[in-house]
Amino acid sequence: MNNTTSPARHLPWLALAAIGACALGVVALRRGETVNALWIVVASVALYLVAYRYYSLFIANKVMQLDPHRATPAVINNDGLDYVPTNKHILFGHHFAAIAGAGPLVGPVLAAQMGYLPGTLWLIAGVVFAGAVQDFVVLFLSTRRNGRSLGDMVREEMGQVAGTIALFGCFLIMIIILAVLALIVVKALAESPWGVFTVMATIPIAMLMGVYMRYIRPGRIGEISLVGVVLLLASIYLGGQVAADPVWAKAFTFTGVQITWMLIGYGFVAAVLPVWLVLAPRDYLSTFLKIGTIIALAIGILVTMPELKMPALTQFADGTGPVWKGTLFPFLFITIACGAVSGFHALIASGTTPKLLDNEVNARYIGYGGMLVESFVAVMAMVAASVIEPGVYFAMNSPAAVVGSDINAVAAAVSSWGFMITPDALQAVANDIGEHTILARAGGAPTLAVGIAQILHHVLPGKNTMAFWYHFAILFEALFILTAVDAGTRAGRFMLQDLLGAFVPALRSTESWGANLLGTAGCVALWGYLLYQGVVDPLGGINTLWPLFGISNQMLAGIALMLGTVVLIKMKRERYLWVTLLPALWLLVCTTAAGLIKLLDPSPAVGFLALAKKYNEALAAGQLLAPAKSVEQMQQVVFNAYTNATLTVLFLLVVFSVLYFAIRTGIAALGRKERTDKETPFQALGGQQ
Amino acid sequence: MFNDLGKLGKYLGQAARLMVGMPDYDNYVEHMRNTHPEQPVMSYEAFFRERQEARYGGGKGSPRCC
């Protein structure tokens, strides 16, 4: 890139912006004929590049005024372990691997029920103005505060109470995330012997790797990870044989409830095992597989150039969709969290990454750039969900309560919405992917797996490989979800022990087995309960848990952006306040609107309280309301509705208390003439010992 | 950017290891030798275990995204 100051240097960027705008125009305006997926890819990539070149540079130079001569925590505290000045490309990989997970893959798939257009537009606009800004700002703030965590920074800048509330919010989010991730696994593995076999096989494979890295050839990650991947692929092949054998298939076929109990038991056992045995090796596998799959998917889309079969906009934008209920505003912005803006990233951008940053000017590339790539992953997920037949998409994702559970009934119901599909076609897809049914597989993972399989089996050699790639995609998602469940339960256990330790100090001891078991059991019970209710409640599941997850995740992003806004005021940079204030306000409006609608909407399909009321009244009148089949199920629905309502109220309380403290601190700082932020003092690069 | 493929391979290996939370061992040894020559340097095996424990075992381990 030349560094001349002539205006001509902007010309290529102008051309790129024009290309992006035109591609987006094609995506948005072409109706009645199919659109090639490449248009979406070109539009998003061109706009990301332009946003990176101009908007992130503006934020770096004017808003944050990144200083290349300022020593970063990695330089000041360099210990070769936690604090290491790291090459920016290597750090980019570390940061990206930490932020990319199931979220950006599942959200867009669920949002595809409104058509690909609303989700794609939100992904692009959301990441440029909110998501990437949040990651960048938090990384910057943490780097200037010796790599402190989000909770610590909120406490320092806004006070003790605000900090504690934010931490409590983080714990709630963790529980919801674990429940919703586990639910995705349950939905993908129920009645699927092939899937269950391959996922179970990961446990001995991980143990083998763990023992190898611990005792046989300590620390040799590369060679044994390669062996692990080969064994995984072999287990997918073997899973196919298992599923084809009537006796073995029966042994590995489980209902959703059975898999739920297995997961809960697994979560408990795995969280108290030594980390090197299962958690660490499986994390290695899932990380490498994740990066590999993302790259393969990108290449696959570029090579096959699939047509998008989903319409740009479906009739379900009005809120009547079968996958989840709710109107475009605010629920689209809740459903697609990761990929557009994800509060969880604030925890990572204030975790290990700032301790590895070699120079703070690289925060732009890693914070803003890393999130752009994550958004691109979400765009690919949207493409994968849109290349499959819409009829298949809706048959897979509609709950039995809406479309029935018989293949003929489902095909008729989905066709009546205008997405023509025959029962034979649905069965053919199930046969292609090696499953006996594809009905009621909400949760995003199976749909995405069908999409990925459709794209990959065109690119990679071999005949009839659809089934193999479907189960590969399921395995790949299950792998990192199980890792998240495992790691999340551990982190949640420490949080819980810390929280309870305030009352019973003995519980805080992480060395004591009793306290550990109690903390772990408490944490597993919390997410396990939410998971269980999502599986057994005839009306529960993804359609109730995912909005809760989205609300909590966006709420955390709101907190991070409010922190950014407060610090900008304290730094006396009020004229650039809008950079963090506008996305913060947008997230507050979306989460509050979504929270209040979920609470108070008079329609029982949307509002938790209305649902509880409807079933309570029916109970009092001695009636049974479908899909509940017994009084117990009726009571279950009522109880769950109240649980979900309580969680929603808690989220709203958390976000409004942080808002209160943000406004109070912000106004106080406005009245001061000097800077009042708590940055660590300047130290020149090269000036440290 | 890269002079030769060997260097590229080294970078990719470092990137892959850091993705799973394993910083560069050579860099650690060099750091210890330059700045703390009086302190003992962990062997690669000990370094590997220490880093694994730090990433997953402690309460402050970095959470991964959804």
Chai-1 contact restraints between the chains, C-beta under 6 A:
chainA,res_idxA,chainB,res_idxB,connection_type,confidence,min_distance_angstrom,max_distance_angstrom,comment,restraint_id
A,G80,B,Y28,contact,1.0,0.0,6.0,A-B,restraint_1
A,G80,B,H31,contact,1.0,0.0,6.0,A-B,restraint_2
A,V84,B,P23,contact,1.0,0.0,6.0,A-B,restraint_3
A,I90,B,Q14,contact,1.0,0.0,6.0,A-B,restraint_4
A,I90,B,A15,contact,1.0,0.0,6.0,A-B,restraint_5
A,I90,B,L18,contact,1.0,0.0,6.0,A-B,restraint_6
A,G93,B,A15,contact,1.0,0.0,6.0,A-B,restraint_7
A,G93,B,M19,contact,1.0,0.0,6.0,A-B,restraint_8
A,H94,B,L18,contact,1.0,0.0,6.0,A-B,restraint_9
A,H94,B,M19,contact,1.0,0.0,6.0,A-B,restraint_10
A,A97,B,M19,contact,1.0,0.0,6.0,A-B,restraint_11
A,A98,B,R64,contact,1.0,0.0,6.0,A-B,restraint_12
A,I99,B,C65,contact,1.0,0.0,6.0,A-B,restraint_13
A,G101,B,C65,contact,1.0,0.0,6.0,A-B,restraint_14
A,G101,B,C66,contact,1.0,0.0,6.0,A-B,restraint_15
A,A102,B,C66,contact,1.0,0.0,6.0,A-B,restraint_16
A,G103,B,C66,contact,1.0,0.0,6.0,A-B,restraint_17
A,I177,B,C66,contact,1.0,0.0,6.0,A-B,restraint_18
A,P218,B,E45,contact,1.0,0.0,6.0,A-B,restraint_19
A,G219,B,Y44,contact,1.0,0.0,6.0,A-B,restraint_20
A,G219,B,E45,contact,1.0,0.0,6.0,A-B,restraint_21
A,G219,B,F48,contact,1.0,0.0,6.0,A-B,restraint_22
A,V275,B,Y56,contact,1.0,0.0,6.0,A-B,restraint_23
A,V275,B,G57,contact,1.0,0.0,6.0,A-B,restraint_24
A,W276,B,Q52,contact,1.0,0.0,6.0,A-B,restraint_25
A,L279,B,Y56,contact,1.0,0.0,6.0,A-B,restraint_26
A,A280,B,Q52,contact,1.0,0.0,6.0,A-B,restraint_27
A,A280,B,Y56,contact,1.0,0.0,6.0,A-B,restraint_28
A,Y284,B,V20,contact,1.0,0.0,6.0,A-B,restraint_29
A,T287,B,M19,contact,1.0,0.0,6.0,A-B,restraint_30
A,T287,B,V20,contact,1.0,0.0,6.0,A-B,restraint_31
A,C338,B,C66,contact,1.0,0.0,6.0,A-B,restraint_32
A,F344,B,C65,contact,1.0,0.0,6.0,A-B,restraint_33
A,F344,B,C66,contact,1.0,0.0,6.0,A-B,restraint_34
A,L347,B,P63,contact,1.0,0.0,6.0,A-B,restraint_35
A,G351,B,S62,contact,1.0,0.0,6.0,A-B,restraint_36
A,T352,B,S62,contact,1.0,0.0,6.0,A-B,restraint_37
A,A484,B,R64,contact,1.0,0.0,6.0,A-B,restraint_38
A,A491,B,P63,contact,1.0,0.0,6.0,A-B,restraint_39
A,F494,B,G59,contact,1.0,0.0,6.0,A-B,restraint_40
